[in-house]
Amino acid sequence: MNPRLTSPPSGGWISRREMLQRICLGFGGLAFHAALATEGRSEPSGAIAAHPLMAGVPLLRPRARRMIFLFMHGGPSHVDLFDYKPRLYTEHDKPLPFQERAVQFASRGNLMRPPWGFRQVGASGLWMSELWQHLPRVADELCMIHSMCETNVSHGGACMKLHCGDEAFVRPSLGSWLSYGLGTENQNLPSFITICPSSLHGGVNNYGAAFLPAIHQGVPLGTPGYPNTPAKDAKFNYITHPHAGDRQQKLQLELLRRLHEETLGATGQNPNLEARIQSFELAFRMQTAAPAATDLSEESPTTRALYGLDDPETENFGQMCLLARRFAERDVRFIQVSHAGSLKFNNEQWDQHSHLEKGHALNVRQIDKPIAGLIQDLKGRGLLEDTLVLWGGEFGRTPTAQAGTGPRGRDHHPDGFTLWMAGGGVKAGFRYGATDEFGYHAVEDRCTIHDLHATLLHLLGLDHTRLTYAHAGRDYRLTDVFGSVAQKILA
């Protein structure tokens, strides 16, 4: 069939295809080309709304409406931060009394005591390292998961497993699955925003849609890179059209919509084309909504201080956390904030194979006050009860020191580590699971990455066994054929 022809204002005839090419500029063009590049050829196998970002009806009773993921890139050490193990102090520099895992990232030495002491905090008595000076004031909001396990021993595989549920193949990310399953309650902003993402260890795949419709992929605030974009410079790329004003863009969109509607009678519904046009329309609406959402100048001095914006050491991550709150109150479904460690210290993220004492101390100082401020601010605004906050990295660190010379550090450790949640329907001031007396193996209420994903989806009202997408001859889901909800943490 020949493309329908239309007459442009300047006269002459152009095809519909040429019309699309001419207006593929600015942020809308970027979204449009992304849709073309990653278009899935299958249809959803579940009852998903016809509009790809229309708010869906959860299959379960949702405890949370939105989620903020505070990603600590590199692997923070659970035994130095949250998982108190007295035997590491009493048996410092002795051999581990059992055999280590066969597959290791680096060679390992004897047991190593934490450089800091631990104390119990809050009415709940959660254990925290003395490194934390601000987080203890919100300890009674936290749900500690001390039994995370079964991820990859290398950064790339572990990051992809945590974000996408698979360590070897490109799969849709957690945020994309939530966008696909639930849509958005704000039609003027993306359903999934990632703030200052890294380009390492999976890079864009960690917030990509893979074979889901491209409109569900994460939209970066700040160009992905390593090191991460400073928060003060983070912006949505191509948010303004280089040549056309608002009125001209609106006319272009109206014409594109009319052209599409005229073809429906002859060709029937075309969901993929409809999604592309909607990406144009979202981009147009974002030109007003996005600058307002990212404008921190309207925040009070008290709020800015709460997040640490008055301190050069906490300002960068504080801005990211404050942006996350602003997106959350505008009902963005999934917001990721990535902390890639200190640029002042070896550029190592949380990956301290050596110099652990300096590296972890500096990293904690950068995030401690902003995270505590975020939780306090969400609670004060009535947002914490339906906003699920998740904190953690792709794995923990070994209770043994890494072998070698120089200031001591720890190797990657996927066999038992800690993440924590807050708000969004989880028990507050609660400890779930446990590692052994050295912090090595998860031994009580083991929680795999698939179990974590099943639990997160459940809290947001989705059954992980029913949230599927047909692709390449089979139904896919975030949890593959695994995963169980951690019922004990549900409030």
C-alpha positions as a LaTeX table, in Angstrom:
\begin{tabular}{lrrr}
\hline
Residue & $x$ (\AA) & $y$ (\AA) & $z$ (\AA) \\
\hline
Met1 & 0.00 & 0.00 & 0.00 \\
Asn2 & 1.32 & 3.44 & $-0.89$ \\
Pro3 & 1.74 & 5.83 & 2.02 \\
Arg4 & $-1.02$ & 8.38 & 2.38 \\
Leu5 & 0.06 & 11.79 & 1.13 \\
Thr6 & $-0.49$ & 15.10 & 2.84 \\
Ser7 & 0.08 & 18.73 & 1.97 \\
Pro8 & 2.50 & 20.67 & 4.18 \\
Pro9 & 1.94 & 24.36 & 4.92 \\
Ser10 & 4.70 & 25.35 & 2.50 \\
Gly11 & 3.04 & 23.57 & $-0.41$ \\
Gly12 & 4.08 & 20.45 & $-2.32$ \\
Trp13 & 3.57 & 16.83 & $-1.38$ \\
Ile14 & 5.49 & 14.70 & 1.08 \\
Ser15 & 4.87 & 11.18 & 2.26 \\
Arg16 & 3.87 & 10.24 & 5.78 \\
Arg17 & 7.31 & 8.67 & 6.21 \\
Glu18 & 9.03 & 11.90 & 5.21 \\
Met19 & 6.74 & 13.80 & 7.54 \\
Leu20 & 7.90 & 11.64 & 10.45 \\
Gln21 & 11.53 & 12.12 & 9.49 \\
Arg22 & 11.17 & 15.90 & 9.41 \\
Ile23 & 9.73 & 16.16 & 12.91 \\
Cys24 & 12.07 & 13.59 & 14.51 \\
Leu25 & 14.04 & 16.31 & 16.30 \\
Gly26 & 14.45 & 17.13 & 19.94 \\
Phe27 & 13.59 & 14.79 & 22.80 \\
Gly28 & 10.52 & 13.44 & 21.00 \\
Gly29 & 12.67 & 12.33 & 18.09 \\
Leu30 & 15.03 & 10.56 & 20.46 \\
Ala31 & 12.16 & 8.67 & 22.07 \\
Phe32 & 10.70 & 7.88 & 18.65 \\
His33 & 13.93 & 6.43 & 17.30 \\
Ala34 & 14.39 & 4.40 & 20.49 \\
Ala35 & 10.96 & 2.91 & 19.93 \\
Leu36 & 11.88 & 1.99 & 16.37 \\
Ala37 & 15.16 & 0.46 & 17.42 \\
Thr38 & 13.82 & $-1.76$ & 20.20 \\
Glu39 & 10.32 & $-2.51$ & 19.00 \\
Gly40 & 8.99 & $-5.87$ & 20.22 \\
Arg41 & 7.08 & $-7.97$ & 17.74 \\
Ser42 & 4.95 & $-9.71$ & 20.32 \\
Glu43 & 1.86 & $-8.63$ & 22.21 \\
Pro44 & 1.54 & $-8.63$ & 25.99 \\
Ser45 & 0.15 & $-11.88$ & 27.35 \\
Gly46 & $-1.58$ & $-10.19$ & 30.29 \\
Ala47 & $-4.33$ & $-7.62$ & 30.70 \\
Ile48 & $-2.33$ & $-4.43$ & 30.18 \\
Ala49 & $-4.01$ & $-1.10$ & 29.40 \\
Ala50 & $-4.30$ & $-0.15$ & 25.71 \\
His51 & $-2.40$ & 3.10 & 26.30 \\
Pro52 & 1.12 & 1.84 & 27.12 \\
Leu53 & 1.55 & 4.23 & 30.05 \\
Met54 & $-2.05$ & 4.42 & 31.27 \\
Ala55 & $-2.22$ & 3.57 & 34.96 \\
Gly56 & $-3.11$ & $-0.10$ & 35.25 \\
Val57 & $-5.17$ & $-1.90$ & 37.86 \\
Pro58 & $-2.91$ & $-3.94$ & 40.20 \\
Leu59 & $-3.74$ & $-7.63$ & 40.44 \\
Leu60 & $-3.12$ & $-7.58$ & 44.21 \\
Arg61 & $-3.76$ & $-5.03$ & 46.93 \\
Pro62 & $-0.81$ & $-2.65$ & 46.51 \\
Arg63 & 1.03 & $-1.52$ & 49.60 \\
Ala64 & 3.10 & 0.97 & 47.58 \\
Arg65 & 2.33 & 3.14 & 44.56 \\
Arg66 & 5.89 & 4.02 & 43.60 \\
Met67 & 9.46 & 2.97 & 44.31 \\
Ile68 & 12.81 & 4.69 & 44.89 \\
Phe69 & 15.93 & 2.53 & 44.47 \\
Leu70 & 19.08 & 3.91 & 46.09 \\
Phe71 & 21.74 & 1.91 & 44.25 \\
Met72 & 25.18 & 1.69 & 45.87 \\
His73 & 27.34 & 0.72 & 42.90 \\
Gly74 & 30.32 & $-1.48$ & 43.70 \\
Gly75 & 29.24 & $-3.60$ & 46.67 \\
Pro76 & 29.05 & $-2.00$ & 50.14 \\
Ser77 & 30.35 & $-4.17$ & 52.97 \\
His78 & 27.52 & $-5.61$ & 55.06 \\
Val79 & 29.86 & $-6.72$ & 57.86 \\
Asp80 & 31.21 & $-3.17$ & 58.21 \\
Leu81 & 27.89 & $-1.33$ & 57.96 \\
Phe82 & 24.85 & $-3.31$ & 59.20 \\
Asp83 & 25.58 & $-6.98$ & 59.95 \\
Tyr84 & 27.27 & $-7.06$ & 63.37 \\
Lys85 & 29.49 & $-10.12$ & 63.85 \\
Pro86 & 31.38 & $-10.20$ & 67.22 \\
Arg87 & 33.56 & $-13.12$ & 66.09 \\
Leu88 & 35.20 & $-10.93$ & 63.47 \\
Tyr89 & 36.58 & $-8.85$ & 66.36 \\
Thr90 & 37.64 & $-11.77$ & 68.56 \\
Glu91 & 39.13 & $-13.87$ & 65.73 \\
His92 & 40.73 & $-11.10$ & 63.70 \\
Asp93 & 43.56 & $-12.31$ & 61.45 \\
Lys94 & 42.75 & $-15.98$ & 62.01 \\
Pro95 & 41.88 & $-18.32$ & 59.10 \\
Leu96 & 38.24 & $-18.77$ & 58.18 \\
Pro97 & 37.29 & $-22.07$ & 59.88 \\
Phe98 & 35.61 & $-23.54$ & 56.81 \\
Gln99 & 36.30 & $-23.77$ & 53.10 \\
Glu100 & 35.66 & $-20.68$ & 50.95 \\
Arg101 & 33.57 & $-20.69$ & 47.79 \\
Ala102 & 35.28 & $-22.22$ & 44.76 \\
Val103 & 34.71 & $-19.28$ & 42.41 \\
Gln104 & 36.33 & $-16.10$ & 43.72 \\
Phe105 & 36.99 & $-12.73$ & 42.17 \\
Ala106 & 40.33 & $-12.23$ & 43.93 \\
Ser107 & 42.54 & $-14.16$ & 46.33 \\
Arg108 & 41.62 & $-13.91$ & 50.01 \\
Gly109 & 43.42 & $-13.94$ & 53.32 \\
Asn110 & 42.40 & $-14.30$ & 56.97 \\
Leu111 & 39.44 & $-12.88$ & 58.85 \\
Met112 & 39.40 & $-9.11$ & 59.19 \\
Arg113 & 37.70 & $-7.12$ & 61.92 \\
Pro114 & 35.66 & $-4.05$ & 60.95 \\
Pro115 & 37.61 & $-0.80$ & 61.43 \\
Trp116 & 34.60 & 0.61 & 63.34 \\
Gly117 & 32.49 & $-0.45$ & 66.27 \\
Phe118 & 28.77 & $-1.24$ & 66.18 \\
Arg119 & 25.90 & $-0.10$ & 68.37 \\
Gln120 & 22.16 & $-0.69$ & 68.50 \\
Val121 & 20.02 & 2.25 & 67.42 \\
Gly122 & 16.39 & 3.29 & 67.63 \\
Ala123 & 13.66 & 1.70 & 69.70 \\
Ser124 & 13.94 & $-1.33$ & 67.42 \\
Gly125 & 17.57 & $-1.91$ & 68.36 \\
Leu126 & 18.85 & $-2.40$ & 64.82 \\
Trp127 & 22.62 & $-2.78$ & 64.62 \\
Met128 & 24.55 & $-0.11$ & 62.73 \\
Ser129 & 28.21 & 0.72 & 62.36 \\
Glu130 & 29.46 & 3.83 & 64.13 \\
Leu131 & 30.09 & 5.21 & 60.64 \\
Trp132 & 26.39 & 6.07 & 60.42 \\
Gln133 & 25.72 & 9.37 & 62.18 \\
His134 & 22.37 & 10.37 & 60.62 \\
Leu135 & 20.71 & 7.12 & 59.51 \\
Pro136 & 20.10 & 5.99 & 63.13 \\
Arg137 & 17.45 & 8.69 & 63.52 \\
Val138 & 15.27 & 6.85 & 60.97 \\
Ala139 & 16.29 & 3.34 & 62.07 \\
Asp140 & 12.76 & 2.55 & 63.21 \\
Glu141 & 11.54 & 3.02 & 59.63 \\
Leu142 & 13.95 & 0.45 & 58.17 \\
Cys143 & 13.42 & $-3.20$ & 57.31 \\
Met144 & 16.82 & $-4.92$ & 57.21 \\
Ile145 & 17.25 & $-7.97$ & 54.96 \\
His146 & 20.40 & $-9.70$ & 56.20 \\
Ser147 & 20.11 & $-12.83$ & 54.06 \\
Met148 & 20.53 & $-11.71$ & 50.46 \\
Cys149 & 22.37 & $-14.28$ & 48.35 \\
Glu150 & 22.82 & $-16.02$ & 45.02 \\
Thr151 & 24.10 & $-13.32$ & 42.75 \\
Asn152 & 27.20 & $-13.20$ & 40.56 \\
Val153 & 30.70 & $-12.76$ & 41.97 \\
Ser154 & 31.65 & $-10.13$ & 39.35 \\
His155 & 30.21 & $-6.63$ & 39.03 \\
Gly156 & 28.78 & $-6.95$ & 35.53 \\
Gly157 & 26.83 & $-10.14$ & 36.14 \\
Ala158 & 25.75 & $-9.09$ & 39.63 \\
Cys159 & 24.50 & $-5.67$ & 38.50 \\
Met160 & 22.48 & $-7.19$ & 35.67 \\
Lys161 & 21.07 & $-9.85$ & 38.01 \\
Leu162 & 20.01 & $-7.20$ & 40.53 \\
His163 & 18.51 & $-4.87$ & 37.94 \\
Cys164 & 17.15 & $-7.29$ & 35.34 \\
Gly165 & 16.93 & $-10.70$ & 36.98 \\
Asp166 & 19.48 & $-12.34$ & 34.68 \\
Glu167 & 23.26 & $-12.18$ & 34.78 \\
Ala168 & 23.97 & $-13.33$ & 31.23 \\
Phe169 & 21.25 & $-12.14$ & 28.85 \\
Val170 & 19.71 & $-8.74$ & 28.19 \\
Arg171 & 16.33 & $-8.66$ & 29.91 \\
Pro172 & 13.92 & $-5.86$ & 30.85 \\
Ser173 & 14.89 & $-4.02$ & 34.02 \\
Leu174 & 12.84 & $-3.92$ & 37.21 \\
Gly175 & 11.70 & $-0.35$ & 36.54 \\
Ser176 & 10.60 & $-1.28$ & 33.03 \\
Trp177 & 8.56 & $-4.22$ & 34.33 \\
Leu178 & 6.84 & $-1.91$ & 36.84 \\
Ser179 & 6.12 & 0.63 & 34.11 \\
Tyr180 & 4.75 & $-2.12$ & 31.86 \\
Gly181 & 2.61 & $-3.63$ & 34.59 \\
Leu182 & 1.33 & $-0.48$ & 36.27 \\
Gly183 & 1.80 & 2.42 & 33.85 \\
Thr184 & 2.04 & 5.90 & 35.32 \\
Glu185 & $-0.21$ & 8.29 & 37.19 \\
Asn186 & 1.54 & 11.31 & 35.68 \\
Gln187 & 1.16 & 11.61 & 31.92 \\
Asn188 & 3.63 & 14.52 & 31.77 \\
Leu189 & 6.72 & 12.69 & 33.00 \\
Pro190 & 8.27 & 9.30 & 32.20 \\
Ser191 & 7.11 & 6.38 & 34.32 \\
Phe192 & 10.75 & 5.39 & 34.98 \\
Ile193 & 13.56 & 7.90 & 35.65 \\
Thr194 & 17.16 & 7.04 & 36.53 \\
Ile195 & 19.16 & 9.86 & 38.11 \\
Cys196 & 22.86 & 10.13 & 37.18 \\
Pro197 & 23.26 & 6.50 & 36.04 \\
Ser198 & 26.60 & 4.80 & 35.52 \\
Ser199 & 27.74 & 3.43 & 32.18 \\
Leu200 & 29.62 & 0.53 & 33.82 \\
His201 & 28.67 & $-3.08$ & 34.55 \\
Gly202 & 25.63 & $-3.40$ & 32.33 \\
Gly203 & 25.28 & 0.32 & 31.66 \\
Val204 & 22.10 & 1.21 & 29.80 \\
Asn205 & 20.88 & $-2.39$ & 29.97 \\
Asn206 & 20.38 & $-1.92$ & 33.72 \\
Tyr207 & 17.56 & 0.52 & 33.00 \\
Gly208 & 16.56 & $-0.70$ & 29.56 \\
Ala209 & 13.28 & $-2.20$ & 28.37 \\
Ala210 & 14.90 & $-4.98$ & 26.26 \\
Phe211 & 11.99 & $-6.64$ & 24.43 \\
Leu212 & 9.25 & $-4.72$ & 26.28 \\
Pro213 & 7.83 & $-1.74$ & 24.36 \\
Ala214 & 10.50 & 0.97 & 24.38 \\
Ile215 & 8.27 & 3.50 & 26.10 \\
His216 & 8.90 & 1.56 & 29.34 \\
Gln217 & 12.68 & 2.02 & 29.35 \\
Gly218 & 14.27 & 4.28 & 31.94 \\
Val219 & 14.86 & 7.89 & 30.97 \\
Pro220 & 18.21 & 9.14 & 32.30 \\
Leu221 & 18.48 & 12.46 & 34.08 \\
Gly222 & 22.12 & 13.12 & 33.30 \\
Thr223 & 24.17 & 11.49 & 30.57 \\
Pro224 & 25.20 & 7.93 & 31.53 \\
Gly225 & 28.91 & 7.81 & 32.20 \\
Tyr226 & 31.77 & 6.95 & 34.51 \\
Pro227 & 32.18 & 8.87 & 36.63 \\
Asn228 & 28.52 & 9.75 & 36.97 \\
Thr229 & 27.25 & 13.13 & 35.85 \\
Pro230 & 27.38 & 15.60 & 38.77 \\
Ala231 & 23.85 & 16.20 & 40.00 \\
Lys232 & 24.11 & 19.96 & 39.44 \\
Asp233 & 24.71 & 19.32 & 35.72 \\
Ala234 & 22.12 & 16.55 & 35.29 \\
Lys235 & 19.38 & 17.28 & 32.80 \\
Phe236 & 17.08 & 15.52 & 30.37 \\
Asn237 & 18.82 & 15.56 & 27.01 \\
Tyr238 & 17.02 & 17.01 & 23.98 \\
Ile239 & 14.27 & 18.46 & 26.17 \\
Thr240 & 13.93 & 21.49 & 23.89 \\
His241 & 13.41 & 21.53 & 20.13 \\
Pro242 & 16.32 & 23.30 & 18.43 \\
His243 & 14.20 & 24.92 & 15.71 \\
Ala244 & 10.47 & 24.78 & 16.49 \\
Gly245 & 8.51 & 26.62 & 19.14 \\
Asp246 & 5.65 & 25.21 & 21.22 \\
Arg247 & 2.93 & 26.18 & 18.75 \\
Gln248 & 4.70 & 24.64 & 15.76 \\
Gln249 & 5.41 & 21.42 & 17.67 \\
Lys250 & 1.80 & 21.22 & 18.76 \\
Leu251 & 0.64 & 21.60 & 15.17 \\
Gln252 & 3.07 & 18.88 & 14.09 \\
Leu253 & 1.71 & 16.50 & 16.71 \\
Glu254 & $-1.88$ & 17.25 & 15.78 \\
Leu255 & $-1.09$ & 16.54 & 12.13 \\
Leu256 & 0.68 & 13.32 & 13.03 \\
Arg257 & $-2.31$ & 12.25 & 15.13 \\
Arg258 & $-4.76$ & 12.99 & 12.29 \\
Leu259 & $-2.64$ & 11.04 & 9.82 \\
His260 & $-2.63$ & 8.09 & 12.16 \\
Glu261 & $-6.38$ & 8.23 & 12.74 \\
Glu262 & $-7.05$ & 8.36 & 9.01 \\
Thr263 & $-5.18$ & 5.10 & 8.51 \\
Leu264 & $-7.10$ & 3.19 & 11.20 \\
Gly265 & $-10.05$ & 2.48 & 8.94 \\
Ala266 & $-7.86$ & 0.94 & 6.26 \\
Thr267 & $-5.24$ & $-0.89$ & 8.37 \\
Gly268 & $-6.85$ & $-1.37$ & 11.77 \\
Gln269 & $-5.24$ & $-0.74$ & 15.13 \\
Asn270 & $-1.45$ & $-0.47$ & 15.23 \\
Pro271 & $-0.33$ & $-0.48$ & 18.89 \\
Asn272 & 3.33 & 0.01 & 18.04 \\
Leu273 & 2.69 & 3.11 & 15.95 \\
Glu274 & 0.32 & 4.39 & 18.63 \\
Ala275 & 3.07 & 3.99 & 21.22 \\
Arg276 & 5.49 & 5.94 & 19.02 \\
Ile277 & 3.09 & 8.84 & 18.63 \\
Gln278 & 2.46 & 8.83 & 22.38 \\
Ser279 & 6.21 & 9.10 & 22.94 \\
Phe280 & 6.16 & 12.28 & 20.85 \\
Glu281 & 3.30 & 13.63 & 22.91 \\
Leu282 & 4.97 & 12.77 & 26.22 \\
Ala283 & 8.15 & 14.52 & 25.09 \\
Phe284 & 6.15 & 17.62 & 24.19 \\
Arg285 & 4.44 & 17.69 & 27.60 \\
Met286 & 7.79 & 17.15 & 29.35 \\
Gln287 & 9.07 & 20.47 & 28.01 \\
Thr288 & 6.96 & 22.15 & 30.69 \\
Ala289 & 6.73 & 19.46 & 33.36 \\
Ala290 & 10.38 & 18.37 & 33.51 \\
Pro291 & 11.98 & 21.79 & 34.17 \\
Ala292 & 9.46 & 22.41 & 36.96 \\
Ala293 & 10.16 & 19.01 & 38.51 \\
Thr294 & 13.94 & 19.50 & 38.49 \\
Asp295 & 13.97 & 23.12 & 39.73 \\
Leu296 & 15.35 & 22.91 & 43.27 \\
Ser297 & 15.37 & 26.69 & 43.75 \\
Glu298 & 11.84 & 26.59 & 45.13 \\
Glu299 & 12.90 & 24.31 & 48.02 \\
Ser300 & 13.23 & 26.01 & 51.41 \\
Pro301 & 16.59 & 26.46 & 53.15 \\
Thr302 & 15.38 & 24.03 & 55.83 \\
Thr303 & 14.67 & 21.32 & 53.26 \\
Arg304 & 17.95 & 21.92 & 51.46 \\
Ala305 & 19.83 & 21.57 & 54.75 \\
Leu306 & 17.90 & 18.40 & 55.59 \\
Tyr307 & 19.36 & 16.77 & 52.48 \\
Gly308 & 22.85 & 18.16 & 53.06 \\
Leu309 & 22.85 & 20.64 & 50.18 \\
Asp310 & 24.69 & 23.10 & 52.45 \\
Asp311 & 27.74 & 20.81 & 52.71 \\
Pro312 & 30.08 & 20.19 & 49.73 \\
Glu313 & 30.58 & 16.58 & 50.83 \\
Thr314 & 26.88 & 15.68 & 50.82 \\
Glu315 & 25.60 & 18.19 & 48.25 \\
Asn316 & 25.88 & 15.95 & 45.18 \\
Phe317 & 24.03 & 12.91 & 46.52 \\
Gly318 & 21.69 & 15.19 & 48.46 \\
Gln319 & 20.55 & 16.81 & 45.21 \\
Met320 & 19.85 & 13.37 & 43.73 \\
Cys321 & 17.78 & 12.34 & 46.74 \\
Leu322 & 15.85 & 15.62 & 46.69 \\
Leu323 & 15.13 & 15.15 & 42.98 \\
Ala324 & 13.89 & 11.64 & 43.79 \\
Arg325 & 11.43 & 13.05 & 46.31 \\
Arg326 & 10.21 & 15.63 & 43.79 \\
Phe327 & 9.64 & 12.92 & 41.18 \\
Ala328 & 7.93 & 10.71 & 43.78 \\
Glu329 & 5.45 & 13.42 & 44.74 \\
Arg330 & 4.70 & 13.81 & 41.03 \\
Asp331 & 3.85 & 10.09 & 40.88 \\
Val332 & 6.75 & 8.85 & 38.78 \\
Arg333 & 6.43 & 5.09 & 39.18 \\
Phe334 & 10.10 & 4.09 & 39.54 \\
Ile335 & 13.03 & 6.36 & 40.41 \\
Gln336 & 16.62 & 5.16 & 40.66 \\
Val337 & 19.39 & 7.12 & 42.32 \\
Ser338 & 22.91 & 5.79 & 41.74 \\
His339 & 25.85 & 6.44 & 44.04 \\
Ala340 & 29.11 & 5.42 & 42.38 \\
Gly341 & 31.47 & 6.31 & 45.19 \\
Ser342 & 33.90 & 9.12 & 45.73 \\
Leu343 & 35.73 & 10.78 & 42.89 \\
Lys344 & 38.25 & 11.95 & 45.50 \\
Phe345 & 39.37 & 8.45 & 46.35 \\
Asn346 & 40.59 & 6.16 & 43.56 \\
Asn347 & 37.26 & 6.42 & 41.72 \\
Glu348 & 36.40 & 2.96 & 43.06 \\
Gln349 & 32.67 & 3.25 & 43.80 \\
Trp350 & 32.05 & 1.03 & 46.88 \\
Asp351 & 34.52 & $-1.49$ & 45.50 \\
Gln352 & 37.24 & $-1.27$ & 48.16 \\
His353 & 39.54 & $-4.22$ & 47.51 \\
Ser354 & 42.04 & $-2.08$ & 49.41 \\
His355 & 41.78 & 1.11 & 51.48 \\
Leu356 & 38.41 & $-0.03$ & 52.83 \\
Glu357 & 38.64 & 2.18 & 55.90 \\
Lys358 & 39.15 & 5.37 & 53.90 \\
Gly359 & 36.84 & 4.44 & 51.02 \\
His360 & 33.82 & 3.29 & 53.01 \\
Ala361 & 34.14 & 6.16 & 55.49 \\
Leu362 & 34.09 & 8.70 & 52.66 \\
Asn363 & 31.21 & 7.00 & 50.85 \\
Val364 & 29.07 & 6.84 & 53.99 \\
Arg365 & 29.69 & 10.51 & 54.73 \\
Gln366 & 28.41 & 11.38 & 51.24 \\
Ile367 & 25.13 & 9.47 & 51.54 \\
Asp368 & 24.31 & 9.29 & 55.26 \\
Lys369 & 22.60 & 12.66 & 55.75 \\
Pro370 & 20.85 & 12.74 & 52.33 \\
Ile371 & 19.28 & 9.29 & 52.82 \\
Ala372 & 18.12 & 10.07 & 56.35 \\
Gly373 & 16.75 & 13.37 & 55.04 \\
Leu374 & 14.91 & 11.65 & 52.21 \\
Ile375 & 13.14 & 9.23 & 54.54 \\
Gln376 & 12.26 & 11.99 & 57.00 \\
Asp377 & 10.99 & 14.21 & 54.19 \\
Leu378 & 8.90 & 11.44 & 52.61 \\
Lys379 & 7.35 & 10.65 & 55.99 \\
Gly380 & 6.69 & 14.29 & 56.81 \\
Arg381 & 4.84 & 14.76 & 53.51 \\
Gly382 & 2.78 & 11.59 & 53.94 \\
Leu383 & 4.59 & 9.88 & 51.04 \\
Leu384 & 6.54 & 7.18 & 52.87 \\
Glu385 & 3.54 & 4.97 & 53.52 \\
Asp386 & 3.00 & 4.41 & 49.79 \\
Thr387 & 6.58 & 4.90 & 48.57 \\
Leu388 & 8.86 & 1.86 & 48.77 \\
Val389 & 12.53 & 2.76 & 49.30 \\
Leu390 & 15.20 & 0.14 & 48.57 \\
Trp391 & 18.90 & 0.59 & 49.48 \\
Gly392 & 21.76 & $-1.67$ & 48.46 \\
Gly393 & 24.43 & $-2.79$ & 46.03 \\
Glu394 & 24.99 & $-5.75$ & 43.77 \\
Phe395 & 26.65 & $-7.83$ & 46.54 \\
Gly396 & 28.47 & $-7.45$ & 49.86 \\
Arg397 & 32.12 & $-7.86$ & 50.88 \\
Thr398 & 33.97 & $-10.84$ & 52.32 \\
Pro399 & 34.50 & $-11.19$ & 56.09 \\
Thr400 & 38.09 & $-12.02$ & 55.17 \\
Ala401 & 40.68 & $-9.53$ & 53.99 \\
Gln402 & 41.76 & $-9.55$ & 50.38 \\
Ala403 & 45.22 & $-11.07$ & 50.10 \\
Gly404 & 48.04 & $-8.72$ & 49.18 \\
Thr405 & 50.01 & $-5.80$ & 50.52 \\
Gly406 & 48.91 & $-2.28$ & 51.35 \\
Pro407 & 45.90 & $-0.98$ & 53.30 \\
Arg408 & 43.39 & $-3.77$ & 53.69 \\
Gly409 & 40.17 & $-4.24$ & 51.82 \\
Arg410 & 37.62 & $-6.97$ & 51.10 \\
Asp411 & 36.70 & $-9.01$ & 48.03 \\
His412 & 33.28 & $-9.33$ & 46.36 \\
His413 & 30.81 & $-11.46$ & 48.32 \\
Pro414 & 27.52 & $-12.76$ & 46.85 \\
Asp415 & 26.79 & $-15.54$ & 49.41 \\
Gly416 & 25.29 & $-13.42$ & 52.17 \\
Phe417 & 24.82 & $-9.64$ & 52.34 \\
Thr418 & 22.43 & $-6.90$ & 53.42 \\
Leu419 & 19.86 & $-4.69$ & 51.70 \\
Trp420 & 17.22 & $-2.64$ & 53.43 \\
Met421 & 13.79 & $-1.24$ & 52.61 \\
Ala422 & 11.62 & 1.47 & 54.11 \\
Gly423 & 7.98 & 2.53 & 53.75 \\
Gly424 & 5.70 & 1.02 & 51.13 \\
Gly425 & 4.15 & $-1.73$ & 53.25 \\
Val426 & 7.21 & $-3.33$ & 54.88 \\
Lys427 & 7.61 & $-3.84$ & 58.61 \\
Ala428 & 9.45 & $-0.95$ & 60.20 \\
Gly429 & 12.35 & $-1.50$ & 62.58 \\
Phe430 & 12.47 & $-5.15$ & 61.51 \\
Arg431 & 15.28 & $-7.65$ & 60.91 \\
Tyr432 & 14.71 & $-10.37$ & 58.32 \\
Gly433 & 17.03 & $-13.30$ & 57.78 \\
Ala434 & 20.57 & $-13.81$ & 59.02 \\
Thr435 & 24.06 & $-14.82$ & 57.95 \\
Asp436 & 26.28 & $-17.18$ & 59.91 \\
Glu437 & 28.46 & $-15.97$ & 62.80 \\
Phe438 & 31.11 & $-14.68$ & 60.38 \\
Gly439 & 28.71 & $-12.98$ & 57.92 \\
Tyr440 & 29.65 & $-15.44$ & 55.18 \\
His441 & 26.62 & $-17.58$ & 54.27 \\
Ala442 & 22.94 & $-16.60$ & 54.38 \\
Val443 & 21.56 & $-19.26$ & 56.72 \\
Glu444 & 18.15 & $-18.03$ & 57.86 \\
Asp445 & 15.29 & $-16.98$ & 55.53 \\
Arg446 & 17.61 & $-16.95$ & 52.54 \\
Cys447 & 16.52 & $-14.28$ & 50.05 \\
Thr448 & 17.69 & $-14.65$ & 46.45 \\
Ile449 & 17.52 & $-11.86$ & 43.88 \\
His450 & 14.45 & $-13.59$ & 42.38 \\
Asp451 & 12.84 & $-13.61$ & 45.85 \\
Leu452 & 13.66 & $-9.92$ & 46.22 \\
His453 & 12.05 & $-9.10$ & 42.87 \\
Ala454 & 8.98 & $-11.19$ & 43.65 \\
Thr455 & 8.61 & $-9.30$ & 46.94 \\
Leu456 & 9.06 & $-5.86$ & 45.37 \\
Leu457 & 6.45 & $-6.60$ & 42.70 \\
His458 & 4.08 & $-7.94$ & 45.37 \\
Leu459 & 4.41 & $-4.76$ & 47.44 \\
Leu460 & 3.42 & $-2.74$ & 44.36 \\
Gly461 & 0.41 & $-4.95$ & 43.65 \\
Leu462 & 1.81 & $-7.31$ & 41.01 \\
Asp463 & 1.94 & $-11.11$ & 41.04 \\
His464 & 5.39 & $-11.98$ & 39.71 \\
Thr465 & 4.09 & $-15.24$ & 38.21 \\
Arg466 & 1.43 & $-13.43$ & 36.17 \\
Leu467 & 3.38 & $-10.38$ & 35.02 \\
Thr468 & 4.60 & $-11.84$ & 31.72 \\
Tyr469 & 5.43 & $-10.78$ & 28.19 \\
Ala470 & 5.42 & $-13.03$ & 25.13 \\
His471 & 8.69 & $-12.83$ & 23.23 \\
Ala472 & 10.59 & $-15.20$ & 20.92 \\
Gly473 & 8.15 & $-18.03$ & 21.43 \\
Arg474 & 7.85 & $-18.02$ & 25.21 \\
Asp475 & 6.42 & $-16.01$ & 28.07 \\
Tyr476 & 9.07 & $-14.09$ & 30.01 \\
Arg477 & 8.87 & $-12.64$ & 33.48 \\
Leu478 & 11.26 & $-10.72$ & 35.74 \\
Thr479 & 11.70 & $-13.71$ & 38.07 \\
Asp480 & 12.08 & $-16.30$ & 35.28 \\
Val481 & 10.65 & $-19.52$ & 36.80 \\
Phe482 & 11.84 & $-18.78$ & 40.34 \\
Gly483 & 11.08 & $-16.46$ & 43.24 \\
Ser484 & 8.98 & $-16.46$ & 46.40 \\
Val485 & 7.55 & $-13.47$ & 48.26 \\
Ala486 & 9.22 & $-12.81$ & 51.63 \\
Gln487 & 5.93 & $-12.80$ & 53.51 \\
Lys488 & 7.49 & $-12.09$ & 56.90 \\
Ile489 & 8.50 & $-8.55$ & 55.96 \\
Leu490 & 4.99 & $-7.48$ & 54.90 \\
Ala491 & 3.37 & $-5.05$ & 57.31 \\
\hline
\end{tabular}
